[in-house]
Amino acid sequence: MLLAGLGLAAGPRGQEAAPGASPPEGAGLPDDGFHATVAKQCSKCHVEPPPEYLPRGMWRLRIQEMAQRSLTGTGLAPGEESTLWQLNLTEFNQYFEARAPESLPAPEPWPPVKDGPVRFERHDLNPPGAAPVPVTANVRFWDLDGDGRLEVVVCDMGHGVVLYGDPSRTPGELREIAKIPNPDHAEMVDLDQDGRQDLLVADLGDFLPADHEKGSVVWLRQTAPGVFEKIVLAEKLPRVADARAGDFDGDGDLDLLVAAFGWHTVGGTFLFDNETTDWSAPRFNGFPVDARPGPIHVPPVDLNGDGRLDFVVLLSQQFERVVAYINGSRGGFRPVEVFKAPTPVWGHSGLQMADLDGDGDLDILLSNGDTLDDATVKPYHGIRWLENEGDLEFERHDLAAMAGVHRAQAADLDGDGDQDIAACSFLPDPEGKLGDLASIGWLEQTGPGVFVPHTLEVGKMSHTTLDLGDYDGDGDVDLLVGNMIGFTFAKTDTGIESDNWVELWENQTREP
C-alpha cells in the first residue's frame, strides 16, 4: 500500500494521519477548548474535518459555505438542528487556519512513461464535423446488437447528446443516437424484456450544479439495430447522476434505482417500482430510500447471498461515504455503512464492484479525485480497494495516490489471470503546472493484493471517464477514455486542451 504517497500513516483500521505539517511551535493557536464546539457543530452533518486536509487560505470560504448550508438544514439527521450559521465564524476561521498547512504536500509521483508488460496504441473517435470541445461524462463498451462485438456509447453532458460508435467496423466515427438535455451516465438493459438491449440514461437536466428538479431518467428503447426511441420514465428529479435497473421486489420485472445527486438542498437515492402493464406507456412509482444529496453511483448487487437484490451507494458532497442497502425479507432496505472518509473534502469520484482478490465475492474499488470545488492537487486523492471479508465487513487498502483520479476500473489487462486496475484523471490546470502528473495509468497486480503502477500518459488531465473491454475480439482488454474540454465554471479557462472526444487505447498484448 502506498501510504506515504497518500499523505497517510499506518495506524488502527479506519484511522490515519492527515497530510501536511503541523503549525510551528509558538504559532499562537486558539484555545484547544474550542475544539468541542467544532466537533459538536461539524459532526451534525458529516465527519469532523481535520484542518490539515486543506491549505490555510481555503478554510474561510469553506466555513462560510457550510454556514450557508446549515441555514437549510442540509444533511442533518431527523430531529437534529444546526446552529453553525448563528455562531461567530471568526472563531472557526482562526481555529482551522492556525492548524492548517500553508500548502499541501505533492502526491507521490508515478513512474515515467515507458514500455511495460502491456503496450497500447491510441485511436481517436469523434462525431463528424464536431469541434474539439467535448464535455464527455461517461463512455461505455456495450454489445447492443448482440453480434458478440462491443460498440461504444458516449454521454456528452454539455452538448446534450448520446453518441454511438462501432470501432471494429467504422473506426474513428461517432454518430448521434439521441438528444437528451444533459446525459451523465448510460447502462445497457433489456428493460421491456423484448430480446433487444436498450439504454437507461441518467439526465442531469442542467449542466452546472444547482438546486433544481430538472433531472430525469430516459429510456432509449432499441427498436431496430442501432435505432433508439427516446422515452422519459421519470422526471422532475434533482440532477440524476446514475440510473440502474433491477428486480428489487422479486416480481419478475425490472425496477429503477436512481442516484439523484442534486446539489446542496435537493437530491437523494430513489427506488421506482415498475408498475407497467403496457410498454407503450411505461409506468414507474418512486419513493426515496435516502434523502441525502450527493449520490454518484448505485450498482445493484446481492451482497449477502440471500437471493434478494441489494445495492451500494457512493455518496459524495460533504458526506463522503459508501453505504450498502440490504434488501429485507419483508420489504425495505437496511443501510450498512461500509466506508466513511476521514474528511468532507475527500472528493469521491467513482465506484465499481469487482472481485479484486479472486476469492469469489465482490469487493469495492473506489476512486477519490474530485477537486472541482477548489482545483487543488491533493495528496490523498487516489485509488482504494475495500476488501470484502464477509458479513458486510470490508477492509480498506490504499493502492496508489493519483491526483484528480475520476475513474478506476478492474480487469485482467496483462492476461495473467488476476485483476489489474486502469485509471484516469481530470484536473483543471489553467496555470500549466501539472505536466508531470499521471493522467492515464494502470496498476499491475503482481501478487495477491500487491499492485505496481505503470504510467501510460502524463499531463493531459482531461479524462473524466473510462471503460474496459475487448472491443476487437483478440482476447485482451482495451481501454475507452472520455475527454472533457469544454468544462468551465464562471467562464474561466480550465487549461485543458485536446483534439478528440473519445480515445480508444487498443491493447497490443495479443495480435488480432
Order of alpha helices (4+ residues) and beta strands (2+ residues): alpha-alpha-alpha-beta-beta-beta-beta-beta-beta-beta-beta-beta-beta-beta-beta-beta-beta-beta-beta-beta-beta-beta-beta-beta-beta-beta-beta-beta-beta-beta-beta-beta
